[in-house]
């Protein structure tokens, strides 16, 4: 397994799990005004890795 394949697997797992803390925070506060930039940064980083892996 190559390093890029390992990174793609890890980033795919993180992308799947990254939304849960955000959803919990919105549910607990009953407001979505403080959406986390970290959550979407994880999505963007994971998407870049998947694009590189799929080339």
PyMOL Python script that loads the backbone (N, CA, C, O; Angstrom):
from pymol import cmd

cmd.read_pdbstr("""\
ATOM      1  N   UNK A   1       0.846  -1.171   0.000  1.00  0.00           N
ATOM      2  CA  UNK A   1       0.000   0.000   0.000  1.00  0.00           C
ATOM      3  C   UNK A   1       0.899   1.244   0.000  1.00  0.00           C
ATOM      4  O   UNK A   1       1.818   1.356   0.811  1.00  0.00           O
ATOM      5  N   UNK A   2       0.627   2.152  -0.899  1.00  0.00           N
ATOM      6  CA  UNK A   2       1.444   3.362  -1.007  1.00  0.00           C
ATOM      7  C   UNK A   2       1.061   4.369   0.073  1.00  0.00           C
ATOM      8  O   UNK A   2       0.024   4.257   0.726  1.00  0.00           O
ATOM      9  N   UNK A   3       1.922   5.336   0.229  1.00  0.00           N
ATOM     10  CA  UNK A   3       1.655   6.393   1.220  1.00  0.00           C
ATOM     11  C   UNK A   3       0.399   7.161   0.837  1.00  0.00           C
ATOM     12  O   UNK A   3      -0.414   7.491   1.701  1.00  0.00           O
ATOM     13  N   UNK A   4       0.233   7.450  -0.461  1.00  0.00           N
ATOM     14  CA  UNK A   4      -0.945   8.189  -0.902  1.00  0.00           C
ATOM     15  C   UNK A   4      -2.224   7.390  -0.667  1.00  0.00           C
ATOM     16  O   UNK A   4      -3.251   7.963  -0.306  1.00  0.00           O
ATOM     17  N   UNK A   5      -2.173   6.078  -0.865  1.00  0.00           N
ATOM     18  CA  UNK A   5      -3.352   5.240  -0.605  1.00  0.00           C
ATOM     19  C   UNK A   5      -3.686   5.233   0.882  1.00  0.00           C
ATOM     20  O   UNK A   5      -4.859   5.264   1.254  1.00  0.00           O
ATOM     21  N   UNK A   6      -2.683   5.193   1.720  1.00  0.00           N
ATOM     22  CA  UNK A   6      -2.894   5.241   3.167  1.00  0.00           C
ATOM     23  C   UNK A   6      -3.488   6.581   3.569  1.00  0.00           C
ATOM     24  O   UNK A   6      -4.425   6.634   4.365  1.00  0.00           O
ATOM     25  N   UNK A   7      -2.944   7.667   3.019  1.00  0.00           N
ATOM     26  CA  UNK A   7      -3.493   8.992   3.311  1.00  0.00           C
ATOM     27  C   UNK A   7      -4.934   9.117   2.831  1.00  0.00           C
ATOM     28  O   UNK A   7      -5.757   9.733   3.508  1.00  0.00           O
ATOM     29  N   UNK A   8      -5.248   8.542   1.676  1.00  0.00           N
ATOM     30  CA  UNK A   8      -6.610   8.592   1.150  1.00  0.00           C
ATOM     31  C   UNK A   8      -7.572   7.836   2.064  1.00  0.00           C
ATOM     32  O   UNK A   8      -8.696   8.285   2.288  1.00  0.00           O
ATOM     33  N   UNK A   9      -7.144   6.711   2.583  1.00  0.00           N
ATOM     34  CA  UNK A   9      -7.980   5.938   3.494  1.00  0.00           C
ATOM     35  C   UNK A   9      -8.223   6.694   4.800  1.00  0.00           C
ATOM     36  O   UNK A   9      -9.348   6.758   5.294  1.00  0.00           O
ATOM     37  N   UNK A  10      -7.163   7.257   5.341  1.00  0.00           N
ATOM     38  CA  UNK A  10      -7.285   8.019   6.588  1.00  0.00           C
ATOM     39  C   UNK A  10      -8.149   9.260   6.380  1.00  0.00           C
ATOM     40  O   UNK A  10      -9.016   9.560   7.201  1.00  0.00           O
ATOM     41  N   UNK A  11      -7.913   9.981   5.284  1.00  0.00           N
ATOM     42  CA  UNK A  11      -8.702  11.195   5.052  1.00  0.00           C
ATOM     43  C   UNK A  11     -10.161  10.874   4.786  1.00  0.00           C
ATOM     44  O   UNK A  11     -11.041  11.641   5.176  1.00  0.00           O
ATOM     45  N   UNK A  12     -10.432   9.757   4.132  1.00  0.00           N
ATOM     46  CA  UNK A  12     -11.820   9.350   3.914  1.00  0.00           C
ATOM     47  C   UNK A  12     -12.523   9.062   5.228  1.00  0.00           C
ATOM     48  O   UNK A  12     -13.687   9.418   5.409  1.00  0.00           O
ATOM     49  N   UNK A  13     -11.820   8.422   6.138  1.00  0.00           N
ATOM     50  CA  UNK A  13     -12.392   8.148   7.459  1.00  0.00           C
ATOM     51  C   UNK A  13     -12.626   9.440   8.237  1.00  0.00           C
ATOM     52  O   UNK A  13     -13.671   9.609   8.866  1.00  0.00           O
ATOM     53  N   UNK A  14     -11.664  10.340   8.194  1.00  0.00           N
ATOM     54  CA  UNK A  14     -11.816  11.616   8.894  1.00  0.00           C
ATOM     55  C   UNK A  14     -12.945  12.451   8.289  1.00  0.00           C
ATOM     56  O   UNK A  14     -13.683  13.122   9.010  1.00  0.00           O
ATOM     57  N   UNK A  15     -13.075  12.406   6.975  1.00  0.00           N
ATOM     58  CA  UNK A  15     -14.159  13.155   6.327  1.00  0.00           C
ATOM     59  C   UNK A  15     -15.516  12.622   6.766  1.00  0.00           C
ATOM     60  O   UNK A  15     -16.462  13.391   6.937  1.00  0.00           O
ATOM     61  N   UNK A  16     -15.613  11.315   6.947  1.00  0.00           N
ATOM     62  CA  UNK A  16     -16.876  10.723   7.372  1.00  0.00           C
ATOM     63  C   UNK A  16     -17.207  11.099   8.822  1.00  0.00           C
ATOM     64  O   UNK A  16     -18.375  11.273   9.170  1.00  0.00           O
ATOM     65  N   UNK A  17     -16.191  11.221   9.649  1.00  0.00           N
ATOM     66  CA  UNK A  17     -16.406  11.503  11.071  1.00  0.00           C
ATOM     67  C   UNK A  17     -16.372  12.992  11.421  1.00  0.00           C
ATOM     68  O   UNK A  17     -16.814  13.375  12.504  1.00  0.00           O
ATOM     69  N   UNK A  18     -15.865  13.824  10.540  1.00  0.00           N
ATOM     70  CA  UNK A  18     -15.653  15.239  10.864  1.00  0.00           C
ATOM     71  C   UNK A  18     -16.948  16.000  11.085  1.00  0.00           C
ATOM     72  O   UNK A  18     -16.944  17.017  11.778  1.00  0.00           O
ATOM     73  N   UNK A  19     -18.021  15.552  10.536  1.00  0.00           N
ATOM     74  CA  UNK A  19     -19.274  16.291  10.644  1.00  0.00           C
ATOM     75  C   UNK A  19     -19.978  16.089  11.993  1.00  0.00           C
ATOM     76  O   UNK A  19     -20.773  16.937  12.399  1.00  0.00           O
ATOM     77  N   UNK A  20     -19.707  15.008  12.676  1.00  0.00           N
ATOM     78  CA  UNK A  20     -20.403  14.712  13.930  1.00  0.00           C
ATOM     79  C   UNK A  20     -20.199  15.760  15.023  1.00  0.00           C
ATOM     80  O   UNK A  20     -21.184  16.154  15.646  1.00  0.00           O
ATOM     81  N   UNK A  21     -18.972  16.239  15.295  1.00  0.00           N
ATOM     82  CA  UNK A  21     -18.835  17.287  16.317  1.00  0.00           C
ATOM     83  C   UNK A  21     -19.584  18.569  15.952  1.00  0.00           C
ATOM     84  O   UNK A  21     -20.127  19.251  16.821  1.00  0.00           O
ATOM     85  N   UNK A  22     -19.605  18.886  14.665  1.00  0.00           N
ATOM     86  CA  UNK A  22     -20.311  20.084  14.225  1.00  0.00           C
ATOM     87  C   UNK A  22     -21.818  19.937  14.433  1.00  0.00           C
ATOM     88  O   UNK A  22     -22.469  20.860  14.921  1.00  0.00           O
ATOM     89  N   UNK A  23     -22.358  18.811  14.075  1.00  0.00           N
ATOM     90  CA  UNK A  23     -23.784  18.562  14.257  1.00  0.00           C
ATOM     91  C   UNK A  23     -24.143  18.595  15.734  1.00  0.00           C
ATOM     92  O   UNK A  23     -25.176  19.153  16.104  1.00  0.00           O
ATOM     93  N   UNK A  24     -23.311  18.010  16.580  1.00  0.00           N
ATOM     94  CA  UNK A  24     -23.548  18.013  18.023  1.00  0.00           C
ATOM     95  C   UNK A  24     -23.558  19.443  18.567  1.00  0.00           C
ATOM     96  O   UNK A  24     -24.413  19.799  19.378  1.00  0.00           O
ATOM     97  N   UNK A  25     -22.598  20.261  18.115  1.00  0.00           N
ATOM     98  CA  UNK A  25     -22.504  21.637  18.574  1.00  0.00           C
ATOM     99  C   UNK A  25     -23.744  22.434  18.158  1.00  0.00           C
ATOM    100  O   UNK A  25     -24.282  23.208  18.950  1.00  0.00           O
ATOM    101  N   UNK A  26     -24.191  22.245  16.925  1.00  0.00           N
ATOM    102  CA  UNK A  26     -25.390  22.939  16.448  1.00  0.00           C
ATOM    103  C   UNK A  26     -26.611  22.480  17.247  1.00  0.00           C
ATOM    104  O   UNK A  26     -27.437  23.300  17.649  1.00  0.00           O
ATOM    105  N   UNK A  27     -26.721  21.188  17.473  1.00  0.00           N
ATOM    106  CA  UNK A  27     -27.857  20.643  18.216  1.00  0.00           C
ATOM    107  C   UNK A  27     -27.871  21.157  19.654  1.00  0.00           C
ATOM    108  O   UNK A  27     -28.923  21.537  20.169  1.00  0.00           O
ATOM    109  N   UNK A  28     -26.721  21.169  20.292  1.00  0.00           N
ATOM    110  CA  UNK A  28     -26.635  21.593  21.687  1.00  0.00           C
ATOM    111  C   UNK A  28     -26.935  23.089  21.851  1.00  0.00           C
ATOM    112  O   UNK A  28     -27.626  23.482  22.790  1.00  0.00           O
ATOM    113  N   UNK A  29     -26.421  23.915  20.946  1.00  0.00           N
ATOM    114  CA  UNK A  29     -26.620  25.359  21.041  1.00  0.00           C
ATOM    115  C   UNK A  29     -27.914  25.837  20.391  1.00  0.00           C
ATOM    116  O   UNK A  29     -28.334  26.976  20.593  1.00  0.00           O
ATOM    117  N   UNK A  30     -28.541  24.961  19.612  1.00  0.00           N
ATOM    118  CA  UNK A  30     -29.766  25.310  18.876  1.00  0.00           C
ATOM    119  C   UNK A  30     -29.533  26.490  17.930  1.00  0.00           C
ATOM    120  O   UNK A  30     -30.433  27.288  17.671  1.00  0.00           O
ATOM    121  N   UNK A  31     -28.302  26.576  17.424  1.00  0.00           N
ATOM    122  CA  UNK A  31     -27.941  27.658  16.516  1.00  0.00           C
ATOM    123  C   UNK A  31     -26.809  27.187  15.608  1.00  0.00           C
ATOM    124  O   UNK A  31     -25.931  26.439  16.037  1.00  0.00           O
ATOM    125  N   UNK A  32     -26.834  27.627  14.359  1.00  0.00           N
ATOM    126  CA  UNK A  32     -25.785  27.267  13.406  1.00  0.00           C
ATOM    127  C   UNK A  32     -24.922  28.468  13.042  1.00  0.00           C
ATOM    128  O   UNK A  32     -24.221  28.444  12.030  1.00  0.00           O
ATOM    129  N   UNK A  33     -24.966  29.509  13.852  1.00  0.00           N
ATOM    130  CA  UNK A  33     -24.209  30.714  13.499  1.00  0.00           C
ATOM    131  C   UNK A  33     -22.706  30.557  13.712  1.00  0.00           C
ATOM    132  O   UNK A  33     -21.928  31.286  13.096  1.00  0.00           O
ATOM    133  N   UNK A  34     -22.282  29.646  14.548  1.00  0.00           N
ATOM    134  CA  UNK A  34     -20.855  29.433  14.818  1.00  0.00           C
ATOM    135  C   UNK A  34     -20.342  28.169  14.146  1.00  0.00           C
ATOM    136  O   UNK A  34     -19.748  27.313  14.802  1.00  0.00           O
ATOM    137  N   UNK A  35     -20.563  28.046  12.865  1.00  0.00           N
ATOM    138  CA  UNK A  35     -20.099  26.856  12.148  1.00  0.00           C
ATOM    139  C   UNK A  35     -18.574  26.864  12.116  1.00  0.00           C
ATOM    140  O   UNK A  35     -17.954  27.886  11.825  1.00  0.00           O
ATOM    141  N   UNK A  36     -17.986  25.723  12.414  1.00  0.00           N
ATOM    142  CA  UNK A  36     -16.545  25.601  12.545  1.00  0.00           C
ATOM    143  C   UNK A  36     -15.842  25.566  11.185  1.00  0.00           C
ATOM    144  O   UNK A  36     -16.242  24.839  10.276  1.00  0.00           O
ATOM    145  N   UNK A  37     -14.798  26.362  11.074  1.00  0.00           N
ATOM    146  CA  UNK A  37     -13.973  26.347   9.867  1.00  0.00           C
ATOM    147  C   UNK A  37     -13.110  25.090   9.826  1.00  0.00           C
ATOM    148  O   UNK A  37     -12.711  24.650   8.747  1.00  0.00           O
ATOM    149  N   UNK A  38     -12.820  24.512  10.979  1.00  0.00           N
ATOM    150  CA  UNK A  38     -11.999  23.298  11.036  1.00  0.00           C
ATOM    151  C   UNK A  38     -12.710  22.146  10.337  1.00  0.00           C
ATOM    152  O   UNK A  38     -12.077  21.380   9.610  1.00  0.00           O
ATOM    153  N   UNK A  39     -14.004  22.016  10.545  1.00  0.00           N
ATOM    154  CA  UNK A  39     -14.768  20.946   9.916  1.00  0.00           C
ATOM    155  C   UNK A  39     -14.644  21.014   8.403  1.00  0.00           C
ATOM    156  O   UNK A  39     -14.390  20.003   7.748  1.00  0.00           O
ATOM    157  N   UNK A  40     -14.820  22.186   7.861  1.00  0.00           N
ATOM    158  CA  UNK A  40     -14.776  22.316   6.410  1.00  0.00           C
ATOM    159  C   UNK A  40     -13.344  22.270   5.885  1.00  0.00           C
ATOM    160  O   UNK A  40     -13.129  21.908   4.728  1.00  0.00           O
ATOM    161  N   UNK A  41     -12.372  22.624   6.702  1.00  0.00           N
ATOM    162  CA  UNK A  41     -10.971  22.464   6.317  1.00  0.00           C
ATOM    163  C   UNK A  41     -10.619  20.989   6.179  1.00  0.00           C
ATOM    164  O   UNK A  41      -9.876  20.602   5.277  1.00  0.00           O
ATOM    165  N   UNK A  42     -11.161  20.165   7.082  1.00  0.00           N
ATOM    166  CA  UNK A  42     -10.934  18.721   6.997  1.00  0.00           C
ATOM    167  C   UNK A  42     -11.543  18.180   5.705  1.00  0.00           C
ATOM    168  O   UNK A  42     -10.933  17.347   5.034  1.00  0.00           O
ATOM    169  N   UNK A  43     -12.733  18.645   5.356  1.00  0.00           N
ATOM    170  CA  UNK A  43     -13.369  18.215   4.108  1.00  0.00           C
ATOM    171  C   UNK A  43     -12.540  18.600   2.897  1.00  0.00           C
ATOM    172  O   UNK A  43     -12.345  17.788   1.993  1.00  0.00           O
ATOM    173  N   UNK A  44     -12.052  19.829   2.873  1.00  0.00           N
ATOM    174  CA  UNK A  44     -11.264  20.294   1.728  1.00  0.00           C
ATOM    175  C   UNK A  44      -9.957  19.520   1.614  1.00  0.00           C
ATOM    176  O   UNK A  44      -9.581  19.098   0.520  1.00  0.00           O
ATOM    177  N   UNK A  45      -9.265  19.331   2.730  1.00  0.00           N
ATOM    178  CA  UNK A  45      -8.022  18.572   2.717  1.00  0.00           C
ATOM    179  C   UNK A  45      -8.267  17.130   2.268  1.00  0.00           C
ATOM    180  O   UNK A  45      -7.510  16.590   1.461  1.00  0.00           O
ATOM    181  N   UNK A  46      -9.307  16.521   2.785  1.00  0.00           N
ATOM    182  CA  UNK A  46      -9.641  15.155   2.385  1.00  0.00           C
ATOM    183  C   UNK A  46      -9.991  15.061   0.916  1.00  0.00           C
ATOM    184  O   UNK A  46      -9.606  14.103   0.245  1.00  0.00           O
ATOM    185  N   UNK A  47     -10.717  16.043   0.408  1.00  0.00           N
ATOM    186  CA  UNK A  47     -11.082  16.034  -1.007  1.00  0.00           C
ATOM    187  C   UNK A  47      -9.845  16.183  -1.892  1.00  0.00           C
ATOM    188  O   UNK A  47      -9.749  15.537  -2.935  1.00  0.00           O
ATOM    189  N   UNK A  48      -8.906  17.022  -1.485  1.00  0.00           N
ATOM    190  CA  UNK A  48      -7.664  17.183  -2.261  1.00  0.00           C
ATOM    191  C   UNK A  48      -6.890  15.870  -2.299  1.00  0.00           C
ATOM    192  O   UNK A  48      -6.388  15.472  -3.350  1.00  0.00           O
ATOM    193  N   UNK A  49      -6.795  15.202  -1.159  1.00  0.00           N
ATOM    194  CA  UNK A  49      -6.079  13.921  -1.118  1.00  0.00           C
ATOM    195  C   UNK A  49      -6.774  12.889  -1.990  1.00  0.00           C
ATOM    196  O   UNK A  49      -6.110  12.144  -2.711  1.00  0.00           O
ATOM    197  N   UNK A  50      -8.100  12.832  -1.938  1.00  0.00           N
ATOM    198  CA  UNK A  50      -8.835  11.881  -2.772  1.00  0.00           C
ATOM    199  C   UNK A  50      -8.664  12.185  -4.255  1.00  0.00           C
ATOM    200  O   UNK A  50      -8.560  11.266  -5.067  1.00  0.00           O
ATOM    201  N   UNK A  51      -8.634  13.461  -4.615  1.00  0.00           N
ATOM    202  CA  UNK A  51      -8.421  13.830  -6.013  1.00  0.00           C
ATOM    203  C   UNK A  51      -7.032  13.399  -6.466  1.00  0.00           C
ATOM    204  O   UNK A  51      -6.872  12.857  -7.560  1.00  0.00           O
ATOM    205  N   UNK A  52      -6.033  13.638  -5.629  1.00  0.00           N
ATOM    206  CA  UNK A  52      -4.669  13.207  -5.972  1.00  0.00           C
ATOM    207  C   UNK A  52      -4.592  11.682  -6.084  1.00  0.00           C
ATOM    208  O   UNK A  52      -3.920  11.155  -6.970  1.00  0.00           O
ATOM    209  N   UNK A  53      -5.267  10.993  -5.204  1.00  0.00           N
ATOM    210  CA  UNK A  53      -5.264   9.522  -5.217  1.00  0.00           C
ATOM    211  C   UNK A  53      -5.967   8.983  -6.463  1.00  0.00           C
ATOM    212  O   UNK A  53      -5.543   7.978  -7.032  1.00  0.00           O
ATOM    213  N   UNK A  54      -7.032   9.648  -6.882  1.00  0.00           N
ATOM    214  CA  UNK A  54      -7.810   9.158  -8.014  1.00  0.00           C
ATOM    215  C   UNK A  54      -7.228   9.472  -9.376  1.00  0.00           C
ATOM    216  O   UNK A  54      -7.711   8.959 -10.385  1.00  0.00           O
ATOM    217  N   UNK A  55      -6.201  10.302  -9.426  1.00  0.00           N
ATOM    218  CA  UNK A  55      -5.592  10.658 -10.723  1.00  0.00           C
ATOM    219  C   UNK A  55      -4.884   9.531 -11.359  1.00  0.00           C
ATOM    220  O   UNK A  55      -4.328   9.686 -12.446  1.00  0.00           O
TER     221      UNK A  55
END
""", "prot")
cmd.dss("prot")
cmd.show_as("cartoon", "prot")
cmd.util.cbc("prot")
cmd.orient("prot")
